Amino acid sequence: MEERRLNSLRHQLVLVERERLTLDGVTHVESFDDREIVLDTELGGLIVQGEELHIKELNLEKGNLLVNGYIRSVEYLGDSLSKRSRSILAKLFR
């Protein structure tokens, strides 16, 4: 069942010469500045780090994001950011 659910979701990441990042399957942008973009995708949380990062295009209805700048790292978090935030809060209030 879990495998079927994952196959129905769409997520694609294309990085060209570490200067142009195109993402599909974006559901929410949590925060961004010129060094870090934190977002949720259909397959979990994602952190993009770099220098002079600029969001050139964002369409949450279609799930598209275009970033220009120097990309240093792309890190998947596994869970969505909302699940991660809830688990941190749950641990604090035990």
PyMOL Python script that loads the backbone (N, CA, C, O; Angstrom):
from pymol import cmd

cmd.read_pdbstr("""\
ATOM      1  N   MET A   1       0.823  -1.196   0.000  1.00  0.00           N
ATOM      2  CA  MET A   1       0.000   0.000   0.000  1.00  0.00           C
ATOM      3  C   MET A   1       0.867   1.259   0.000  1.00  0.00           C
ATOM      4  O   MET A   1       0.625   2.186  -0.774  1.00  0.00           O
ATOM      5  N   GLU A   2       1.884   1.288   0.877  1.00  0.00           N
ATOM      6  CA  GLU A   2       2.769   2.453   0.964  1.00  0.00           C
ATOM      7  C   GLU A   2       3.492   2.685  -0.355  1.00  0.00           C
ATOM      8  O   GLU A   2       3.630   3.829  -0.787  1.00  0.00           O
ATOM      9  N   GLU A   3       3.953   1.625  -0.999  1.00  0.00           N
ATOM     10  CA  GLU A   3       4.651   1.746  -2.271  1.00  0.00           C
ATOM     11  C   GLU A   3       3.730   2.332  -3.343  1.00  0.00           C
ATOM     12  O   GLU A   3       4.160   3.166  -4.140  1.00  0.00           O
ATOM     13  N   ARG A   4       2.489   1.906  -3.367  1.00  0.00           N
ATOM     14  CA  ARG A   4       1.528   2.425  -4.339  1.00  0.00           C
ATOM     15  C   ARG A   4       1.302   3.921  -4.116  1.00  0.00           C
ATOM     16  O   ARG A   4       1.218   4.681  -5.081  1.00  0.00           O
ATOM     17  N   ARG A   5       1.203   4.357  -2.845  1.00  0.00           N
ATOM     18  CA  ARG A   5       1.014   5.771  -2.521  1.00  0.00           C
ATOM     19  C   ARG A   5       2.203   6.595  -3.000  1.00  0.00           C
ATOM     20  O   ARG A   5       2.022   7.676  -3.559  1.00  0.00           O
ATOM     21  N   LEU A   6       3.414   6.097  -2.786  1.00  0.00           N
ATOM     22  CA  LEU A   6       4.608   6.815  -3.220  1.00  0.00           C
ATOM     23  C   LEU A   6       4.670   6.930  -4.734  1.00  0.00           C
ATOM     24  O   LEU A   6       5.110   7.952  -5.260  1.00  0.00           O
ATOM     25  N   ASN A   7       4.237   5.899  -5.437  1.00  0.00           N
ATOM     26  CA  ASN A   7       4.267   5.938  -6.894  1.00  0.00           C
ATOM     27  C   ASN A   7       3.268   6.926  -7.466  1.00  0.00           C
ATOM     28  O   ASN A   7       3.465   7.420  -8.576  1.00  0.00           O
ATOM     29  N   SER A   8       2.187   7.231  -6.729  1.00  0.00           N
ATOM     30  CA  SER A   8       1.185   8.165  -7.238  1.00  0.00           C
ATOM     31  C   SER A   8       1.599   9.622  -7.036  1.00  0.00           C
ATOM     32  O   SER A   8       1.019  10.517  -7.652  1.00  0.00           O
ATOM     33  N   LEU A   9       2.592   9.870  -6.183  1.00  0.00           N
ATOM     34  CA  LEU A   9       3.066  11.225  -5.950  1.00  0.00           C
ATOM     35  C   LEU A   9       4.121  11.576  -6.984  1.00  0.00           C
ATOM     36  O   LEU A   9       4.824  10.710  -7.505  1.00  0.00           O
ATOM     37  N   ARG A  10       4.213  12.867  -7.266  1.00  0.00           N
ATOM     38  CA  ARG A  10       5.231  13.265  -8.234  1.00  0.00           C
ATOM     39  C   ARG A  10       6.213  14.226  -7.581  1.00  0.00           C
ATOM     40  O   ARG A  10       5.824  15.141  -6.856  1.00  0.00           O
ATOM     41  N   HIS A  11       7.466  14.005  -7.847  1.00  0.00           N
ATOM     42  CA  HIS A  11       8.517  14.893  -7.349  1.00  0.00           C
ATOM     43  C   HIS A  11       9.697  14.750  -8.291  1.00  0.00           C
ATOM     44  O   HIS A  11      10.131  13.642  -8.608  1.00  0.00           O
ATOM     45  N   GLN A  12      10.201  15.878  -8.727  1.00  0.00           N
ATOM     46  CA  GLN A  12      11.362  15.859  -9.608  1.00  0.00           C
ATOM     47  C   GLN A  12      12.258  17.024  -9.242  1.00  0.00           C
ATOM     48  O   GLN A  12      11.782  18.125  -8.963  1.00  0.00           O
ATOM     49  N   LEU A  13      13.555  16.777  -9.244  1.00  0.00           N
ATOM     50  CA  LEU A  13      14.557  17.789  -8.960  1.00  0.00           C
ATOM     51  C   LEU A  13      15.549  17.794 -10.109  1.00  0.00           C
ATOM     52  O   LEU A  13      16.112  16.753 -10.446  1.00  0.00           O
ATOM     53  N   VAL A  14      15.770  18.961 -10.716  1.00  0.00           N
ATOM     54  CA  VAL A  14      16.754  19.088 -11.791  1.00  0.00           C
ATOM     55  C   VAL A  14      17.709  20.209 -11.406  1.00  0.00           C
ATOM     56  O   VAL A  14      17.288  21.347 -11.197  1.00  0.00           O
ATOM     57  N   LEU A  15      18.992  19.885 -11.315  1.00  0.00           N
ATOM     58  CA  LEU A  15      20.018  20.862 -10.973  1.00  0.00           C
ATOM     59  C   LEU A  15      20.968  20.993 -12.155  1.00  0.00           C
ATOM     60  O   LEU A  15      21.582  20.018 -12.586  1.00  0.00           O
ATOM     61  N   VAL A  16      21.080  22.215 -12.673  1.00  0.00           N
ATOM     62  CA  VAL A  16      21.924  22.462 -13.840  1.00  0.00           C
ATOM     63  C   VAL A  16      23.116  23.321 -13.408  1.00  0.00           C
ATOM     64  O   VAL A  16      22.953  24.465 -12.984  1.00  0.00           O
ATOM     65  N   GLU A  17      24.313  22.746 -13.524  1.00  0.00           N
ATOM     66  CA  GLU A  17      25.576  23.420 -13.234  1.00  0.00           C
ATOM     67  C   GLU A  17      25.592  24.113 -11.877  1.00  0.00           C
ATOM     68  O   GLU A  17      26.249  25.141 -11.710  1.00  0.00           O
ATOM     69  N   ARG A  18      24.870  23.555 -10.907  1.00  0.00           N
ATOM     70  CA  ARG A  18      24.793  24.070  -9.536  1.00  0.00           C
ATOM     71  C   ARG A  18      24.326  25.517  -9.461  1.00  0.00           C
ATOM     72  O   ARG A  18      24.535  26.182  -8.447  1.00  0.00           O
ATOM     73  N   GLU A  19      23.688  26.016 -10.535  1.00  0.00           N
ATOM     74  CA  GLU A  19      23.243  27.406 -10.557  1.00  0.00           C
ATOM     75  C   GLU A  19      21.754  27.564 -10.833  1.00  0.00           C
ATOM     76  O   GLU A  19      21.205  28.647 -10.633  1.00  0.00           O
ATOM     77  N   ARG A  20      21.101  26.521 -11.281  1.00  0.00           N
ATOM     78  CA  ARG A  20      19.679  26.594 -11.609  1.00  0.00           C
ATOM     79  C   ARG A  20      19.010  25.308 -11.131  1.00  0.00           C
ATOM     80  O   ARG A  20      19.324  24.214 -11.600  1.00  0.00           O
ATOM     81  N   LEU A  21      18.076  25.466 -10.180  1.00  0.00           N
ATOM     82  CA  LEU A  21      17.386  24.319  -9.589  1.00  0.00           C
ATOM     83  C   LEU A  21      15.905  24.420  -9.916  1.00  0.00           C
ATOM     84  O   LEU A  21      15.260  25.430  -9.633  1.00  0.00           O
ATOM     85  N   THR A  22      15.376  23.365 -10.511  1.00  0.00           N
ATOM     86  CA  THR A  22      13.953  23.283 -10.822  1.00  0.00           C
ATOM     87  C   THR A  22      13.374  22.134 -10.016  1.00  0.00           C
ATOM     88  O   THR A  22      13.893  21.019 -10.051  1.00  0.00           O
ATOM     89  N   LEU A  23      12.290  22.410  -9.283  1.00  0.00           N
ATOM     90  CA  LEU A  23      11.630  21.397  -8.467  1.00  0.00           C
ATOM     91  C   LEU A  23      10.176  21.281  -8.865  1.00  0.00           C
ATOM     92  O   LEU A  23       9.506  22.289  -9.090  1.00  0.00           O
ATOM     93  N   ASP A  24       9.682  20.055  -8.952  1.00  0.00           N
ATOM     94  CA  ASP A  24       8.259  19.763  -9.126  1.00  0.00           C
ATOM     95  C   ASP A  24       7.810  18.982  -7.898  1.00  0.00           C
ATOM     96  O   ASP A  24       8.592  18.241  -7.302  1.00  0.00           O
ATOM     97  N   GLY A  25       6.546  19.153  -7.527  1.00  0.00           N
ATOM     98  CA  GLY A  25       6.014  18.448  -6.374  1.00  0.00           C
ATOM     99  C   GLY A  25       6.153  19.238  -5.084  1.00  0.00           C
ATOM    100  O   GLY A  25       6.055  18.666  -3.998  1.00  0.00           O
ATOM    101  N   VAL A  26       6.381  20.557  -5.185  1.00  0.00           N
ATOM    102  CA  VAL A  26       6.500  21.412  -4.006  1.00  0.00           C
ATOM    103  C   VAL A  26       5.100  21.697  -3.472  1.00  0.00           C
ATOM    104  O   VAL A  26       4.207  22.075  -4.230  1.00  0.00           O
ATOM    105  N   THR A  27       4.910  21.513  -2.157  1.00  0.00           N
ATOM    106  CA  THR A  27       3.604  21.753  -1.554  1.00  0.00           C
ATOM    107  C   THR A  27       3.577  22.979  -0.646  1.00  0.00           C
ATOM    108  O   THR A  27       2.517  23.565  -0.429  1.00  0.00           O
ATOM    109  N   HIS A  28       4.751  23.376  -0.106  1.00  0.00           N
ATOM    110  CA  HIS A  28       4.789  24.490   0.847  1.00  0.00           C
ATOM    111  C   HIS A  28       6.227  24.989   0.988  1.00  0.00           C
ATOM    112  O   HIS A  28       7.160  24.189   1.062  1.00  0.00           O
ATOM    113  N   VAL A  29       6.405  26.309   1.026  1.00  0.00           N
ATOM    114  CA  VAL A  29       7.712  26.887   1.326  1.00  0.00           C
ATOM    115  C   VAL A  29       7.655  27.407   2.753  1.00  0.00           C
ATOM    116  O   VAL A  29       6.902  28.333   3.053  1.00  0.00           O
ATOM    117  N   GLU A  30       8.448  26.815   3.626  1.00  0.00           N
ATOM    118  CA  GLU A  30       8.458  27.164   5.049  1.00  0.00           C
ATOM    119  C   GLU A  30       9.203  28.475   5.289  1.00  0.00           C
ATOM    120  O   GLU A  30       8.703  29.361   5.983  1.00  0.00           O
ATOM    121  N   SER A  31      10.402  28.595   4.713  1.00  0.00           N
ATOM    122  CA  SER A  31      11.201  29.813   4.874  1.00  0.00           C
ATOM    123  C   SER A  31      12.229  29.883   3.756  1.00  0.00           C
ATOM    124  O   SER A  31      12.569  28.879   3.130  1.00  0.00           O
ATOM    125  N   PHE A  32      12.717  31.109   3.522  1.00  0.00           N
ATOM    126  CA  PHE A  32      13.762  31.269   2.525  1.00  0.00           C
ATOM    127  C   PHE A  32      14.523  32.565   2.775  1.00  0.00           C
ATOM    128  O   PHE A  32      13.972  33.547   3.273  1.00  0.00           O
ATOM    129  N   ASP A  33      15.783  32.539   2.421  1.00  0.00           N
ATOM    130  CA  ASP A  33      16.614  33.734   2.357  1.00  0.00           C
ATOM    131  C   ASP A  33      17.681  33.463   1.305  1.00  0.00           C
ATOM    132  O   ASP A  33      17.578  32.482   0.569  1.00  0.00           O
ATOM    133  N   ASP A  34      18.691  34.301   1.219  1.00  0.00           N
ATOM    134  CA  ASP A  34      19.675  34.139   0.145  1.00  0.00           C
ATOM    135  C   ASP A  34      20.657  32.994   0.383  1.00  0.00           C
ATOM    136  O   ASP A  34      21.497  32.721  -0.475  1.00  0.00           O
ATOM    137  N   ARG A  35      20.568  32.309   1.551  1.00  0.00           N
ATOM    138  CA  ARG A  35      21.460  31.193   1.841  1.00  0.00           C
ATOM    139  C   ARG A  35      20.755  29.855   2.044  1.00  0.00           C
ATOM    140  O   ARG A  35      21.387  28.802   1.967  1.00  0.00           O
ATOM    141  N   GLU A  36      19.424  29.892   2.307  1.00  0.00           N
ATOM    142  CA  GLU A  36      18.725  28.641   2.600  1.00  0.00           C
ATOM    143  C   GLU A  36      17.248  28.742   2.238  1.00  0.00           C
ATOM    144  O   GLU A  36      16.598  29.757   2.487  1.00  0.00           O
ATOM    145  N   ILE A  37      16.733  27.664   1.644  1.00  0.00           N
ATOM    146  CA  ILE A  37      15.311  27.538   1.348  1.00  0.00           C
ATOM    147  C   ILE A  37      14.836  26.241   1.991  1.00  0.00           C
ATOM    148  O   ILE A  37      15.387  25.173   1.726  1.00  0.00           O
ATOM    149  N   VAL A  38      13.816  26.336   2.833  1.00  0.00           N
ATOM    150  CA  VAL A  38      13.258  25.173   3.528  1.00  0.00           C
ATOM    151  C   VAL A  38      11.847  24.978   2.995  1.00  0.00           C
ATOM    152  O   VAL A  38      11.029  25.897   3.043  1.00  0.00           O
ATOM    153  N   LEU A  39      11.557  23.778   2.485  1.00  0.00           N
ATOM    154  CA  LEU A  39      10.256  23.552   1.857  1.00  0.00           C
ATOM    155  C   LEU A  39       9.792  22.124   2.045  1.00  0.00           C
ATOM    156  O   LEU A  39      10.557  21.244   2.439  1.00  0.00           O
ATOM    157  N   ASP A  40       8.514  21.916   1.751  1.00  0.00           N
ATOM    158  CA  ASP A  40       7.914  20.581   1.753  1.00  0.00           C
ATOM    159  C   ASP A  40       7.639  20.178   0.315  1.00  0.00           C
ATOM    160  O   ASP A  40       7.218  20.991  -0.507  1.00  0.00           O
ATOM    161  N   THR A  41       7.886  18.903   0.029  1.00  0.00           N
ATOM    162  CA  THR A  41       7.519  18.338  -1.264  1.00  0.00           C
ATOM    163  C   THR A  41       6.514  17.216  -1.010  1.00  0.00           C
ATOM    164  O   THR A  41       6.241  16.865   0.138  1.00  0.00           O
ATOM    165  N   GLU A  42       5.981  16.671  -2.061  1.00  0.00           N
ATOM    166  CA  GLU A  42       5.038  15.564  -1.925  1.00  0.00           C
ATOM    167  C   GLU A  42       5.684  14.333  -1.292  1.00  0.00           C
ATOM    168  O   GLU A  42       4.983  13.445  -0.808  1.00  0.00           O
ATOM    169  N   LEU A  43       7.010  14.278  -1.295  1.00  0.00           N
ATOM    170  CA  LEU A  43       7.714  13.128  -0.732  1.00  0.00           C
ATOM    171  C   LEU A  43       8.521  13.478   0.512  1.00  0.00           C
ATOM    172  O   LEU A  43       9.380  12.698   0.922  1.00  0.00           O
ATOM    173  N   GLY A  44       8.263  14.639   1.128  1.00  0.00           N
ATOM    174  CA  GLY A  44       8.927  14.998   2.377  1.00  0.00           C
ATOM    175  C   GLY A  44       9.588  16.352   2.334  1.00  0.00           C
ATOM    176  O   GLY A  44       9.537  17.064   1.331  1.00  0.00           O
ATOM    177  N   GLY A  45      10.213  16.693   3.449  1.00  0.00           N
ATOM    178  CA  GLY A  45      10.878  17.985   3.590  1.00  0.00           C
ATOM    179  C   GLY A  45      12.178  18.044   2.805  1.00  0.00           C
ATOM    180  O   GLY A  45      12.801  17.021   2.523  1.00  0.00           O
ATOM    181  N   LEU A  46      12.579  19.275   2.455  1.00  0.00           N
ATOM    182  CA  LEU A  46      13.778  19.486   1.653  1.00  0.00           C
ATOM    183  C   LEU A  46      14.421  20.795   2.069  1.00  0.00           C
ATOM    184  O   LEU A  46      13.726  21.793   2.256  1.00  0.00           O
ATOM    185  N   ILE A  47      15.745  20.806   2.218  1.00  0.00           N
ATOM    186  CA  ILE A  47      16.494  22.016   2.524  1.00  0.00           C
ATOM    187  C   ILE A  47      17.505  22.232   1.404  1.00  0.00           C
ATOM    188  O   ILE A  47      18.289  21.339   1.082  1.00  0.00           O
ATOM    189  N   VAL A  48      17.478  23.424   0.815  1.00  0.00           N
ATOM    190  CA  VAL A  48      18.431  23.812  -0.227  1.00  0.00           C
ATOM    191  C   VAL A  48      19.320  24.895   0.373  1.00  0.00           C
ATOM    192  O   VAL A  48      18.825  25.915   0.851  1.00  0.00           O
ATOM    193  N   GLN A  49      20.636  24.673   0.346  1.00  0.00           N
ATOM    194  CA  GLN A  49      21.565  25.663   0.873  1.00  0.00           C
ATOM    195  C   GLN A  49      22.515  26.115  -0.215  1.00  0.00           C
ATOM    196  O   GLN A  49      22.871  25.349  -1.110  1.00  0.00           O
ATOM    197  N   GLY A  50      22.924  27.382  -0.122  1.00  0.00           N
ATOM    198  CA  GLY A  50      23.839  27.916  -1.115  1.00  0.00           C
ATOM    199  C   GLY A  50      24.134  29.377  -0.859  1.00  0.00           C
ATOM    200  O   GLY A  50      24.070  29.857   0.273  1.00  0.00           O
ATOM    201  N   GLU A  51      24.458  30.075  -1.937  1.00  0.00           N
ATOM    202  CA  GLU A  51      24.777  31.496  -1.873  1.00  0.00           C
ATOM    203  C   GLU A  51      23.976  32.234  -2.938  1.00  0.00           C
ATOM    204  O   GLU A  51      23.772  31.739  -4.046  1.00  0.00           O
ATOM    205  N   GLU A  52      23.531  33.429  -2.572  1.00  0.00           N
ATOM    206  CA  GLU A  52      22.778  34.285  -3.488  1.00  0.00           C
ATOM    207  C   GLU A  52      21.600  33.548  -4.119  1.00  0.00           C
ATOM    208  O   GLU A  52      21.360  33.650  -5.322  1.00  0.00           O
ATOM    209  N   LEU A  53      20.865  32.799  -3.285  1.00  0.00           N
ATOM    210  CA  LEU A  53      19.709  32.051  -3.769  1.00  0.00           C
ATOM    211  C   LEU A  53      18.535  32.997  -3.988  1.00  0.00           C
ATOM    212  O   LEU A  53      18.225  33.825  -3.132  1.00  0.00           O
ATOM    213  N   HIS A  54      17.894  32.867  -5.128  1.00  0.00           N
ATOM    214  CA  HIS A  54      16.737  33.684  -5.472  1.00  0.00           C
ATOM    215  C   HIS A  54      15.639  32.777  -6.017  1.00  0.00           C
ATOM    216  O   HIS A  54      15.875  31.985  -6.930  1.00  0.00           O
ATOM    217  N   ILE A  55      14.456  32.895  -5.460  1.00  0.00           N
ATOM    218  CA  ILE A  55      13.306  32.172  -6.003  1.00  0.00           C
ATOM    219  C   ILE A  55      12.803  32.973  -7.194  1.00  0.00           C
ATOM    220  O   ILE A  55      12.246  34.059  -7.032  1.00  0.00           O
ATOM    221  N   LYS A  56      13.001  32.438  -8.381  1.00  0.00           N
ATOM    222  CA  LYS A  56      12.596  33.118  -9.608  1.00  0.00           C
ATOM    223  C   LYS A  56      11.146  32.847  -9.960  1.00  0.00           C
ATOM    224  O   LYS A  56      10.474  33.682 -10.564  1.00  0.00           O
ATOM    225  N   GLU A  57      10.669  31.664  -9.573  1.00  0.00           N
ATOM    226  CA  GLU A  57       9.294  31.284  -9.910  1.00  0.00           C
ATOM    227  C   GLU A  57       8.786  30.322  -8.841  1.00  0.00           C
ATOM    228  O   GLU A  57       9.486  29.395  -8.434  1.00  0.00           O
ATOM    229  N   LEU A  58       7.548  30.562  -8.393  1.00  0.00           N
ATOM    230  CA  LEU A  58       6.908  29.677  -7.434  1.00  0.00           C
ATOM    231  C   LEU A  58       5.435  29.593  -7.774  1.00  0.00           C
ATOM    232  O   LEU A  58       4.741  30.609  -7.818  1.00  0.00           O
ATOM    233  N   ASN A  59       4.955  28.377  -8.016  1.00  0.00           N
ATOM    234  CA  ASN A  59       3.546  28.138  -8.288  1.00  0.00           C
ATOM    235  C   ASN A  59       3.124  26.927  -7.472  1.00  0.00           C
ATOM    236  O   ASN A  59       3.343  25.786  -7.879  1.00  0.00           O
ATOM    237  N   LEU A  60       2.514  27.184  -6.313  1.00  0.00           N
ATOM    238  CA  LEU A  60       2.135  26.079  -5.428  1.00  0.00           C
ATOM    239  C   LEU A  60       0.947  25.291  -5.959  1.00  0.00           C
ATOM    240  O   LEU A  60       0.782  24.121  -5.617  1.00  0.00           O
ATOM    241  N   GLU A  61       0.118  25.914  -6.791  1.00  0.00           N
ATOM    242  CA  GLU A  61      -0.997  25.167  -7.393  1.00  0.00           C
ATOM    243  C   GLU A  61      -0.474  24.057  -8.295  1.00  0.00           C
ATOM    244  O   GLU A  61      -1.023  22.955  -8.309  1.00  0.00           O
ATOM    245  N   LYS A  62       0.581  24.343  -9.043  1.00  0.00           N
ATOM    246  CA  LYS A  62       1.190  23.341  -9.918  1.00  0.00           C
ATOM    247  C   LYS A  62       2.336  22.604  -9.224  1.00  0.00           C
ATOM    248  O   LYS A  62       2.780  21.557  -9.695  1.00  0.00           O
ATOM    249  N   GLY A  63       2.818  23.157  -8.095  1.00  0.00           N
ATOM    250  CA  GLY A  63       3.907  22.527  -7.359  1.00  0.00           C
ATOM    251  C   GLY A  63       5.279  22.796  -7.932  1.00  0.00           C
ATOM    252  O   GLY A  63       6.192  21.992  -7.743  1.00  0.00           O
ATOM    253  N   ASN A  64       5.451  23.928  -8.642  1.00  0.00           N
ATOM    254  CA  ASN A  64       6.714  24.228  -9.313  1.00  0.00           C
ATOM    255  C   ASN A  64       7.507  25.300  -8.576  1.00  0.00           C
ATOM    256  O   ASN A  64       6.937  26.248  -8.035  1.00  0.00           O
ATOM    257  N   LEU A  65       8.830  25.138  -8.561  1.00  0.00           N
ATOM    258  CA  LEU A  65       9.736  26.113  -7.959  1.00  0.00           C
ATOM    259  C   LEU A  65      10.983  26.199  -8.817  1.00  0.00           C
ATOM    260  O   LEU A  65      11.529  25.176  -9.230  1.00  0.00           O
ATOM    261  N   LEU A  66      11.441  27.422  -9.089  1.00  0.00           N
ATOM    262  CA  LEU A  66      12.671  27.654  -9.833  1.00  0.00           C
ATOM    263  C   LEU A  66      13.563  28.538  -8.983  1.00  0.00           C
ATOM    264  O   LEU A  66      13.151  29.617  -8.556  1.00  0.00           O
ATOM    265  N   VAL A  67      14.793  28.081  -8.735  1.00  0.00           N
ATOM    266  CA  VAL A  67      15.752  28.802  -7.903  1.00  0.00           C
ATOM    267  C   VAL A  67      17.014  29.046  -8.715  1.00  0.00           C
ATOM    268  O   VAL A  67      17.525  28.141  -9.376  1.00  0.00           O
ATOM    269  N   ASN A  68      17.515  30.286  -8.659  1.00  0.00           N
ATOM    270  CA  ASN A  68      18.812  30.622  -9.247  1.00  0.00           C
ATOM    271  C   ASN A  68      19.764  30.986  -8.120  1.00  0.00           C
ATOM    272  O   ASN A  68      19.333  31.509  -7.092  1.00  0.00           O
ATOM    273  N   GLY A  69      21.048  30.719  -8.297  1.00  0.00           N
ATOM    274  CA  GLY A  69      22.084  31.015  -7.320  1.00  0.00           C
ATOM    275  C   GLY A  69      23.091  29.880  -7.321  1.00  0.00           C
ATOM    276  O   GLY A  69      23.040  28.992  -8.172  1.00  0.00           O
ATOM    277  N   TYR A  70      24.012  29.912  -6.358  1.00  0.00           N
ATOM    278  CA  TYR A  70      25.001  28.843  -6.265  1.00  0.00           C
ATOM    279  C   TYR A  70      24.519  27.829  -5.234  1.00  0.00           C
ATOM    280  O   TYR A  70      24.426  28.145  -4.048  1.00  0.00           O
ATOM    281  N   ILE A  71      24.213  26.618  -5.679  1.00  0.00           N
ATOM    282  CA  ILE A  71      23.669  25.569  -4.819  1.00  0.00           C
ATOM    283  C   ILE A  71      24.827  24.789  -4.188  1.00  0.00           C
ATOM    284  O   ILE A  71      25.634  24.187  -4.896  1.00  0.00           O
ATOM    285  N   ARG A  72      24.902  24.805  -2.867  1.00  0.00           N
ATOM    286  CA  ARG A  72      25.931  24.051  -2.143  1.00  0.00           C
ATOM    287  C   ARG A  72      25.436  22.670  -1.741  1.00  0.00           C
ATOM    288  O   ARG A  72      26.184  21.695  -1.818  1.00  0.00           O
ATOM    289  N   SER A  73      24.164  22.577  -1.308  1.00  0.00           N
ATOM    290  CA  SER A  73      23.663  21.272  -0.883  1.00  0.00           C
ATOM    291  C   SER A  73      22.145  21.217  -1.014  1.00  0.00           C
ATOM    292  O   SER A  73      21.449  22.231  -0.969  1.00  0.00           O
ATOM    293  N   VAL A  74      21.664  19.980  -1.181  1.00  0.00           N
ATOM    294  CA  VAL A  74      20.233  19.679  -1.196  1.00  0.00           C
ATOM    295  C   VAL A  74      20.068  18.489  -0.254  1.00  0.00           C
ATOM    296  O   VAL A  74      20.656  17.430  -0.472  1.00  0.00           O
ATOM    297  N   GLU A  75      19.261  18.673   0.797  1.00  0.00           N
ATOM    298  CA  GLU A  75      19.111  17.634   1.813  1.00  0.00           C
ATOM    299  C   GLU A  75      17.646  17.282   2.011  1.00  0.00           C
ATOM    300  O   GLU A  75      16.813  18.146   2.285  1.00  0.00           O
ATOM    301  N   TYR A  76      17.347  15.991   1.865  1.00  0.00           N
ATOM    302  CA  TYR A  76      15.998  15.497   2.128  1.00  0.00           C
ATOM    303  C   TYR A  76      15.873  15.151   3.610  1.00  0.00           C
ATOM    304  O   TYR A  76      16.778  14.566   4.204  1.00  0.00           O
ATOM    305  N   LEU A  77      14.736  15.524   4.195  1.00  0.00           N
ATOM    306  CA  LEU A  77      14.514  15.293   5.613  1.00  0.00           C
ATOM    307  C   LEU A  77      13.727  14.026   5.896  1.00  0.00           C
ATOM    308  O   LEU A  77      13.669  13.587   7.045  1.00  0.00           O
ATOM    309  N   GLY A  78      13.134  13.440   4.904  1.00  0.00           N
ATOM    310  CA  GLY A  78      12.342  12.226   5.105  1.00  0.00           C
ATOM    311  C   GLY A  78      10.887  12.559   5.325  1.00  0.00           C
ATOM    312  O   GLY A  78      10.073  12.394   4.417  1.00  0.00           O
ATOM    313  N   ASP A  79      10.540  13.027   6.520  1.00  0.00           N
ATOM    314  CA  ASP A  79       9.159  13.422   6.816  1.00  0.00           C
ATOM    315  C   ASP A  79       8.898  14.831   6.310  1.00  0.00           C
ATOM    316  O   ASP A  79       9.823  15.592   6.025  1.00  0.00           O
ATOM    317  N   SER A  80       7.612  15.161   6.206  1.00  0.00           N
ATOM    318  CA  SER A  80       7.265  16.540   5.873  1.00  0.00           C
ATOM    319  C   SER A  80       7.615  17.422   7.058  1.00  0.00           C
ATOM    320  O   SER A  80       7.733  16.931   8.181  1.00  0.00           O
ATOM    321  N   LEU A  81       7.779  18.695   6.827  1.00  0.00           N
ATOM    322  CA  LEU A  81       8.131  19.629   7.891  1.00  0.00           C
ATOM    323  C   LEU A  81       7.035  19.728   8.929  1.00  0.00           C
ATOM    324  O   LEU A  81       7.327  19.895  10.113  1.00  0.00           O
ATOM    325  N   SER A  82       5.780  19.630   8.519  1.00  0.00           N
ATOM    326  CA  SER A  82       4.680  19.723   9.477  1.00  0.00           C
ATOM    327  C   SER A  82       4.700  18.531  10.429  1.00  0.00           C
ATOM    328  O   SER A  82       4.452  18.703  11.622  1.00  0.00           O
ATOM    329  N   LYS A  83       4.989  17.327   9.934  1.00  0.00           N
ATOM    330  CA  LYS A  83       5.096  16.149  10.805  1.00  0.00           C
ATOM    331  C   LYS A  83       6.270  16.312  11.757  1.00  0.00           C
ATOM    332  O   LYS A  83       6.177  15.963  12.935  1.00  0.00           O
ATOM    333  N   ARG A  84       7.360  16.835  11.250  1.00  0.00           N
ATOM    334  CA  ARG A  84       8.561  17.035  12.054  1.00  0.00           C
ATOM    335  C   ARG A  84       8.295  18.048  13.165  1.00  0.00           C
ATOM    336  O   ARG A  84       8.710  17.834  14.304  1.00  0.00           O
ATOM    337  N   SER A  85       7.615  19.140  12.852  1.00  0.00           N
ATOM    338  CA  SER A  85       7.286  20.169  13.846  1.00  0.00           C
ATOM    339  C   SER A  85       6.379  19.605  14.923  1.00  0.00           C
ATOM    340  O   SER A  85       6.577  19.882  16.106  1.00  0.00           O
ATOM    341  N   ARG A  86       5.382  18.813  14.530  1.00  0.00           N
ATOM    342  CA  ARG A  86       4.473  18.218  15.505  1.00  0.00           C
ATOM    343  C   ARG A  86       5.207  17.276  16.435  1.00  0.00           C
ATOM    344  O   ARG A  86       4.920  17.253  17.631  1.00  0.00           O
ATOM    345  N   SER A  87       6.151  16.495  15.917  1.00  0.00           N
ATOM    346  CA  SER A  87       6.856  15.547  16.779  1.00  0.00           C
ATOM    347  C   SER A  87       7.756  16.290  17.767  1.00  0.00           C
ATOM    348  O   SER A  87       7.911  15.842  18.903  1.00  0.00           O
ATOM    349  N   ILE A  88       8.339  17.389  17.371  1.00  0.00           N
ATOM    350  CA  ILE A  88       9.165  18.193  18.286  1.00  0.00           C
ATOM    351  C   ILE A  88       8.286  18.778  19.385  1.00  0.00           C
ATOM    352  O   ILE A  88       8.655  18.746  20.559  1.00  0.00           O
ATOM    353  N   LEU A  89       7.131  19.308  19.012  1.00  0.00           N
ATOM    354  CA  LEU A  89       6.208  19.858  20.005  1.00  0.00           C
ATOM    355  C   LEU A  89       5.701  18.775  20.955  1.00  0.00           C
ATOM    356  O   LEU A  89       5.573  19.011  22.156  1.00  0.00           O
ATOM    357  N   ALA A  90       5.421  17.616  20.431  1.00  0.00           N
ATOM    358  CA  ALA A  90       4.956  16.509  21.266  1.00  0.00           C
ATOM    359  C   ALA A  90       6.000  16.138  22.310  1.00  0.00           C
ATOM    360  O   ALA A  90       5.657  15.860  23.459  1.00  0.00           O
ATOM    361  N   LYS A  91       7.272  16.131  21.919  1.00  0.00           N
ATOM    362  CA  LYS A  91       8.339  15.801  22.858  1.00  0.00           C
ATOM    363  C   LYS A  91       8.479  16.875  23.936  1.00  0.00           C
ATOM    364  O   LYS A  91       8.786  16.559  25.085  1.00  0.00           O
ATOM    365  N   LEU A  92       8.261  18.125  23.581  1.00  0.00           N
ATOM    366  CA  LEU A  92       8.375  19.223  24.540  1.00  0.00           C
ATOM    367  C   LEU A  92       7.275  19.185  25.590  1.00  0.00           C
ATOM    368  O   LEU A  92       7.513  19.520  26.750  1.00  0.00           O
ATOM    369  N   PHE A  93       6.074  18.778  25.193  1.00  0.00           N
ATOM    370  CA  PHE A  93       4.921  18.827  26.081  1.00  0.00           C
ATOM    371  C   PHE A  93       4.564  17.486  26.706  1.00  0.00           C
ATOM    372  O   PHE A  93       3.425  17.310  27.139  1.00  0.00           O
ATOM    373  N   ARG A  94       5.474  16.547  26.770  1.00  0.00           N
ATOM    374  CA  ARG A  94       5.218  15.257  27.422  1.00  0.00           C
ATOM    375  C   ARG A  94       5.201  15.414  28.908  1.00  0.00           C
ATOM    376  O   ARG A  94       5.001  14.438  29.630  1.00  0.00           O
TER     377      ARG A  94
END
""", "prot")
cmd.dss("prot")
cmd.show_as("cartoon", "prot")
cmd.util.cbc("prot")
cmd.orient("prot")
